[in-house]
Amino acid sequence: MPPTPSESLLQARDLHTWFELRRWGFLRVGEVRAVDGVDFELGRGEAVAFVGESGCGKSSLARTLLGLHVPTRGEVTFDGRHVESLDREGRRWFRKQVGFVQQDPYGALPPFMTVRRLLAEPLIINGVRSRAEREERIRAALEEVRLTPPDEVLDKFPHMLSGGQQQRVVIARALILKPSMVIADEPVSMLDASVRVEILALLRRIQEARGLTVVYITHDLSTVRYFASRIFVMYAGKIVEKAPVDALLAAPQHPYTQALLAAIPDPDPENATREKAIPGGEPPSLVHPPPGCRFHPRCPHAMAGLCEVRIPDEFEPRPGHRAACWLHGRTEDDRGGWPRPSADSGPEAGAI
């Protein structure tokens, strides 16, 4: 369930992040609508997942939450303070409160720094002057991410570590300032399958032990049940479904979520010939997104005269389960048109 105001740590309200397109450096020719009207709240100590295909706006949303992109419209509020209006000292405070785990661990680690220097740098920047205190915190961070004994990695450069070890160093760097929230952008997509479970289990243990709020960005629905408590499904810059993990995986209410679940690889050989791809080709251009529901060109349930014209409201077909889809509701001027399904008769995962 969504957090109450007293439990809330992060809120996004009508959040838009658009990037201008220019020709010859000065002629404005349009915008890329990477994040286009997003609303949600995250509770203290909550682990949530944002899922969707590549290009749906997940990483742009993550960087907007981090303050790396300035919202075109809307606002991000962290612990009661508006992120986009923070002054210099406020931004220093905010950067200590939010850690970032990047997708590519090797690209995230400067190759000319040892592990000791990599982990000491944020401490030095934030005023930890005592060399002994820095060393103590560095060793504690390495032990927390299971790089033990620390002496074996402290003086190594990134290229001397395996991919899993590199990602553990990235996680240690994100945690060393003791943040209250961590944003992990595809933290296991560059790793071998055998290492992914270890890294996700590590993040989950740390999240529970510290009471961290964690935002897990991924395109892989098969991993979220082991990490998150709620899922936000994104498509073409918008959130199309929000629900607790178990409820969404058991009975997805948006056709796009159903298609994502149907595309998960199935080890059952009897399902080898089942259609795996999401129907209708590629996601839409975020420069010229389709009118109405953005999934309607690919949706087998699209209703002519409604889905292609009107942006769907966010309906609640089941308690705590919200979906932006006209299959679950209609407005007053739609009377006489399409029937509204009951909460128990909504589209199920096998519908696509």
Backbone torsions as a table, in degrees:
resi	resn	phi	psi	omega
1	MET	NA	149.1	177.3
2	PRO	-60.8	149.2	-178.3
3	PRO	-71.4	152.9	172.5
4	THR	-76.5	161.8	-178.2
5	PRO	-53.7	-37.0	-178.5
6	SER	-70.9	-24.0	-179.2
7	GLU	-93.0	-9.2	-171.8
8	SER	-75.3	136.7	175.8
9	LEU	-107.3	-41.9	-175.8
10	LEU	-130.8	134.3	175.1
11	GLN	-130.4	138.7	171.3
12	ALA	-117.2	129.9	-177.2
13	ARG	-125.8	118.6	177.6
14	ASP	46.7	48.3	-170.7
15	LEU	-80.8	124.3	175.9
16	HIS	-125.8	131.9	171.6
17	THR	-129.0	105.2	-179.6
18	TRP	-112.3	145.2	178.1
19	PHE	-116.7	125.9	-178.3
20	GLU	-69.6	141.7	172.0
21	LEU	-106.6	129.0	-179.4
22	ARG	-127.6	145.4	175.8
23	ARG	-108.8	134.7	-178.6
24	TRP	59.5	22.7	173.3
25	GLY	84.3	-11.1	-176.5
26	PHE	-139.9	-20.7	-175.9
27	LEU	-87.7	112.0	-178.3
28	ARG	-76.4	125.3	-175.8
29	VAL	-121.4	4.4	178.5
30	GLY	149.3	-172.6	179.1
31	GLU	-136.3	150.1	168.8
32	VAL	-95.1	115.2	-175.1
33	ARG	-89.4	73.4	-172.8
34	ALA	-66.2	-42.6	173.8
35	VAL	-125.7	125.2	-166.8
36	ASP	-137.2	69.4	176.7
37	GLY	93.8	72.4	-175.4
38	VAL	-117.7	135.1	177.6
39	ASP	-133.1	130.1	173.8
40	PHE	-168.3	166.5	174.5
41	GLU	-132.2	144.7	176.4
42	LEU	-120.7	136.3	-179.0
43	GLY	-88.9	162.7	176.0
44	ARG	-67.8	129.9	179.5
45	GLY	77.1	13.2	-176.9
46	GLU	-96.9	141.7	174.1
47	ALA	-109.3	118.9	-178.7
48	VAL	-125.4	157.2	-180.0
49	ALA	-123.6	136.4	169.4
50	PHE	-107.2	121.3	-175.0
51	VAL	-124.5	158.1	178.0
52	GLY	158.7	170.0	179.0
53	GLU	-66.4	164.1	173.2
54	SER	-60.7	136.5	179.2
55	GLY	89.4	8.6	-178.5
56	CYS	-89.1	-5.7	176.6
57	GLY	107.1	6.3	-176.5
58	LYS	-62.4	-49.8	-177.4
59	SER	-68.7	-36.0	176.0
60	SER	-63.8	-38.7	175.8
61	LEU	-63.4	-44.1	180.0
62	ALA	-59.4	-44.3	-178.3
63	ARG	-71.2	-26.9	173.8
64	THR	-70.4	-41.7	177.3
65	LEU	-63.3	-32.7	178.7
66	LEU	-76.3	-11.4	-176.4
67	GLY	85.3	8.2	179.1
68	LEU	-79.3	-26.9	172.3
69	HIS	-114.2	138.2	176.8
70	VAL	-86.7	126.2	-179.9
71	PRO	-60.3	139.9	173.7
72	THR	-70.9	-35.9	177.7
73	ARG	-154.4	156.8	-178.8
74	GLY	89.7	-171.8	-175.2
75	GLU	-150.4	153.9	172.8
76	VAL	-118.0	125.4	179.7
77	THR	-115.3	125.1	179.6
78	PHE	-120.5	119.2	178.8
79	ASP	52.3	39.7	176.4
80	GLY	84.5	2.0	-178.1
81	ARG	-118.6	135.7	179.8
82	HIS	-74.4	118.4	-173.1
83	VAL	-63.2	-42.9	-174.1
84	GLU	-70.4	-15.4	-178.9
85	SER	-106.7	11.3	179.7
86	LEU	-69.7	142.0	174.1
87	ASP	-82.2	-172.4	-175.2
88	ARG	-60.2	-46.0	179.6
89	GLU	-67.5	-36.3	177.8
90	GLY	-64.6	-37.9	178.1
91	ARG	-69.1	-36.1	176.0
92	ARG	-62.0	-43.7	176.4
93	TRP	-60.9	-44.8	-176.7
94	PHE	-63.6	-40.9	-178.5
95	ARG	-67.9	-25.6	173.8
96	LYS	-76.2	-25.6	-176.2
97	GLN	-84.6	-18.0	-174.0
98	VAL	-125.8	118.7	175.4
99	GLY	-95.1	158.0	-176.2
100	PHE	-133.5	124.3	175.5
101	VAL	-109.4	112.5	-175.4
102	GLN	-80.0	164.7	-177.2
103	GLN	-70.8	-46.5	-175.1
104	ASP	-102.2	102.8	-175.4
105	PRO	-63.4	-37.8	-178.4
106	TYR	-67.2	-40.7	178.1
107	GLY	-70.4	-22.4	-178.6
108	ALA	-83.8	-14.0	-176.3
109	LEU	-108.5	119.3	176.9
110	PRO	-56.5	126.4	-173.7
111	PRO	-69.1	-16.8	-176.6
112	PHE	-94.3	4.5	179.7
113	MET	-110.3	140.6	171.6
114	THR	-76.5	167.7	178.6
115	VAL	-60.1	-39.9	178.6
116	ARG	-59.8	-45.5	-179.3
117	ARG	-68.4	-37.1	179.2
118	LEU	-60.4	-41.6	-177.6
119	LEU	-84.3	-23.1	178.7
120	ALA	-76.8	-30.1	-173.4
121	GLU	-56.5	-50.6	178.8
122	PRO	-62.9	-30.0	178.0
123	LEU	-69.6	-41.8	178.6
124	ILE	-63.6	-44.9	-179.4
125	ILE	-60.0	-34.5	-176.1
126	ASN	-98.6	22.4	165.4
127	GLY	86.6	15.1	175.2
128	VAL	-83.6	97.4	-171.4
129	ARG	-84.7	-27.6	-175.5
130	SER	-73.1	121.8	178.5
131	ARG	-62.7	-38.1	-179.0
132	ALA	-66.3	-40.7	178.2
133	GLU	-65.1	-41.3	178.4
134	ARG	-61.2	-45.4	-179.5
135	GLU	-61.6	-41.3	179.8
136	GLU	-63.1	-44.0	-178.5
137	ARG	-70.3	-35.1	177.5
138	ILE	-63.4	-46.5	-179.5
139	ARG	-65.6	-39.0	178.1
140	ALA	-63.7	-39.4	179.3
141	ALA	-65.6	-41.5	179.3
142	LEU	-66.2	-38.2	177.4
143	GLU	-67.5	-35.0	179.9
144	GLU	-64.6	-34.5	179.5
145	VAL	-94.7	15.0	174.1
146	ARG	66.0	34.0	170.3
147	LEU	-101.1	81.5	-174.4
148	THR	-125.3	146.5	-8.4
149	PRO	-71.9	147.2	-177.6
150	PRO	-56.1	-31.3	-177.6
151	ASP	-59.3	-23.4	-178.0
152	GLU	-75.3	-19.1	-177.1
153	VAL	-120.9	-14.5	-172.7
154	LEU	-56.8	-38.7	-175.3
155	ASP	-103.5	16.3	177.4
156	LYS	-93.2	152.8	173.7
157	PHE	-92.7	160.2	-175.8
158	PRO	-53.4	-38.3	-176.6
159	HIS	-68.0	-12.6	-179.9
160	MET	-90.1	0.1	-178.5
161	LEU	-108.8	155.0	173.5
162	SER	-74.8	169.2	179.6
163	GLY	-60.4	-41.7	178.2
164	GLY	-65.6	-38.7	177.2
165	GLN	-66.1	-40.1	177.7
166	GLN	-60.3	-44.1	-178.9
167	GLN	-67.6	-32.4	175.5
168	ARG	-65.9	-35.9	175.7
169	VAL	-65.9	-41.1	177.6
170	VAL	-60.5	-42.9	178.7
171	ILE	-64.9	-42.3	178.3
172	ALA	-60.7	-41.1	178.4
173	ARG	-64.6	-38.0	179.1
174	ALA	-67.2	-26.3	-174.5
175	LEU	-99.1	-12.1	-167.0
176	ILE	-67.6	-23.2	177.3
177	LEU	-90.5	8.3	178.0
178	LYS	58.0	58.9	-179.5
179	PRO	-73.0	166.1	174.5
180	SER	-97.5	-11.6	177.8
181	MET	-144.5	143.4	176.0
182	VAL	-127.1	133.4	174.3
183	ILE	-108.0	118.8	-178.8
184	ALA	-111.2	108.4	-175.8
185	ASP	-94.9	102.5	-179.0
186	GLU	48.6	55.8	-170.6
187	PRO	-69.8	-13.4	-177.3
188	VAL	-121.7	4.6	-174.4
189	SER	-69.1	-22.8	-179.2
190	MET	-93.9	4.2	-173.9
191	LEU	-107.4	159.0	174.7
192	ASP	-62.5	153.1	-178.1
193	ALA	-58.3	-37.5	-178.6
194	SER	-66.6	-25.9	-177.8
195	VAL	-89.4	-24.3	-176.0
196	ARG	-59.1	-46.0	-178.7
197	VAL	-61.9	-39.8	179.2
198	GLU	-61.5	-45.3	-177.5
199	ILE	-67.4	-42.6	178.9
200	LEU	-65.2	-40.8	177.3
201	ALA	-63.8	-38.3	177.2
202	LEU	-62.3	-48.1	179.0
203	LEU	-60.0	-40.6	-179.5
204	ARG	-64.8	-43.1	178.8
205	ARG	-61.5	-44.6	-179.7
206	ILE	-65.5	-42.3	179.8
207	GLN	-58.6	-44.9	-179.6
208	GLU	-71.1	-39.7	-178.3
209	ALA	-67.2	-39.1	-176.9
210	ARG	-92.3	-12.7	-173.6
211	GLY	69.3	34.8	-177.7
212	LEU	-76.0	147.9	163.1
213	THR	-88.4	126.1	-177.1
214	VAL	-124.8	130.0	173.4
215	VAL	-105.8	115.2	-176.5
216	TYR	-106.0	111.3	179.5
217	ILE	-94.0	126.9	-178.9
218	THR	-158.0	159.8	170.9
219	HIS	-106.6	0.8	-172.1
220	ASP	-107.6	100.6	-179.9
221	LEU	-66.9	-20.6	-176.0
222	SER	-69.9	-16.2	-178.0
223	THR	-99.1	-15.3	-168.9
224	VAL	-72.4	-28.4	-177.3
225	ARG	-64.9	-21.5	-179.0
226	TYR	-91.1	1.2	-173.8
227	PHE	-133.8	-46.4	-169.3
228	ALA	-101.8	159.1	174.0
229	SER	-99.9	-27.6	176.3
230	ARG	-132.2	154.2	179.0
231	ILE	-123.9	137.1	170.1
232	PHE	-117.0	120.1	-179.0
233	VAL	-96.7	124.6	-179.2
234	MET	-108.3	143.6	174.4
235	TYR	-147.2	123.9	175.8
236	ALA	52.7	44.8	174.4
237	GLY	86.2	-1.5	-178.6
238	LYS	-123.8	154.3	171.4
239	ILE	-87.7	121.5	-176.1
240	VAL	-104.4	-15.4	178.9
241	GLU	-155.5	140.7	177.7
242	LYS	-135.5	132.0	-179.4
243	ALA	-169.2	159.3	167.5
244	PRO	-59.2	151.1	-173.5
245	VAL	-56.3	-52.7	-175.0
246	ASP	-62.4	-39.4	-179.6
247	ALA	-65.8	-41.9	-178.3
248	LEU	-69.4	-42.4	-178.7
249	LEU	-69.9	-30.2	179.9
250	ALA	-78.2	-36.7	-175.4
251	ALA	-150.2	75.7	177.9
252	PRO	-63.1	140.2	-174.0
253	GLN	-106.1	-9.4	178.2
254	HIS	-108.8	136.7	-179.2
255	PRO	-56.3	-32.6	178.6
256	TYR	-66.7	-43.2	177.9
257	THR	-62.8	-39.2	176.5
258	GLN	-59.1	-42.2	-180.0
259	ALA	-66.6	-39.7	177.1
260	LEU	-60.8	-43.2	179.9
261	LEU	-67.6	-37.2	179.5
262	ALA	-67.0	-24.2	-177.6
263	ALA	-85.4	-5.3	177.8
264	ILE	-67.0	131.0	179.3
265	PRO	-55.9	138.0	-177.6
266	ASP	-117.2	123.4	-178.4
267	PRO	-72.8	-10.1	-179.1
268	ASP	-70.6	118.2	-177.9
269	PRO	-63.6	-21.9	179.0
270	GLU	-68.8	-18.2	180.0
271	ASN	-99.8	12.8	-175.3
272	ALA	-62.8	-30.6	-177.4
273	THR	-95.4	0.7	-179.5
274	ARG	-69.6	142.4	-180.0
275	GLU	-61.1	126.4	-177.8
276	LYS	-106.7	-29.6	-174.1
277	ALA	-74.0	149.3	173.2
278	ILE	-70.5	131.3	-173.3
279	PRO	-66.5	157.3	170.6
280	GLY	86.7	12.3	175.1
281	GLY	84.5	-141.1	-171.3
282	GLU	-88.9	160.0	172.9
283	PRO	-60.5	157.3	-176.6
284	PRO	-71.7	159.9	173.9
285	SER	-66.3	134.4	176.7
286	LEU	-84.2	-0.6	171.9
287	VAL	-83.9	-41.1	178.0
288	HIS	-129.4	72.4	-179.5
289	PRO	-67.1	150.6	-179.8
290	PRO	-66.7	152.6	176.8
291	PRO	-71.7	166.8	179.0
292	GLY	67.2	-145.6	175.7
293	CYS	-67.8	128.2	-175.2
294	ARG	-72.4	-14.3	178.7
295	PHE	-92.0	-5.5	-170.9
296	HIS	-61.2	-32.5	178.5
297	PRO	-64.8	-19.8	-178.1
298	ARG	-110.4	-2.0	-170.3
299	CYS	-90.6	125.1	177.9
300	PRO	-72.2	-11.8	-179.5
301	HIS	-105.2	9.5	-176.1
302	ALA	-59.7	136.2	-178.1
303	MET	-105.4	119.7	-178.0
304	ALA	-60.7	138.1	178.3
305	GLY	83.5	-4.5	178.6
306	LEU	-127.6	-65.7	-176.0
307	CYS	-62.1	-33.2	-176.6
308	GLU	-83.5	-4.3	-174.7
309	VAL	-118.5	-41.3	-169.3
310	ARG	-115.1	133.4	175.6
311	ILE	-67.5	126.3	-176.5
312	PRO	-69.2	144.9	170.7
313	ASP	-73.7	170.2	176.1
314	GLU	-94.6	112.3	-178.5
315	PHE	-102.1	164.1	-179.7
316	GLU	-122.8	82.0	-178.0
317	PRO	-66.1	-25.6	176.7
318	ARG	-138.3	151.8	-177.8
319	PRO	-54.9	126.0	179.4
320	GLY	75.6	4.0	-177.3
321	HIS	-120.8	113.0	-173.9
322	ARG	-118.1	141.7	-179.7
323	ALA	-143.1	135.0	177.2
324	ALA	-91.2	81.0	-175.5
325	CYS	-152.0	133.4	-178.7
326	TRP	-68.4	-12.2	175.7
327	LEU	-63.4	-19.0	-174.4
328	HIS	-108.7	11.8	178.3
329	GLY	179.4	166.6	176.5
330	ARG	-148.6	158.5	-179.1
331	THR	-95.6	173.4	-175.8
332	GLU	-58.6	-38.8	-177.7
333	ASP	-82.4	6.7	173.2
334	ASP	-96.4	5.2	-176.0
335	ARG	-59.2	138.2	-177.5
336	GLY	89.0	-3.2	-178.5
337	GLY	-97.4	-111.2	-172.4
338	TRP	-89.1	139.2	177.4
339	PRO	-70.6	148.6	177.2
340	ARG	-91.9	120.3	-178.3
341	PRO	-71.3	152.4	175.8
342	SER	-76.8	169.5	-178.3
343	ALA	-62.9	-26.6	-177.8
344	ASP	-93.6	-1.6	-178.1
345	SER	-117.8	17.5	179.4
346	GLY	-68.3	166.2	179.6
347	PRO	-61.6	137.5	179.7
348	GLU	-105.0	175.4	-174.2
349	ALA	-62.5	-27.6	-177.7
350	GLY	-83.9	1.4	-174.9
351	ALA	-70.7	-20.7	-178.9
352	ILE	-108.2	NA	NA
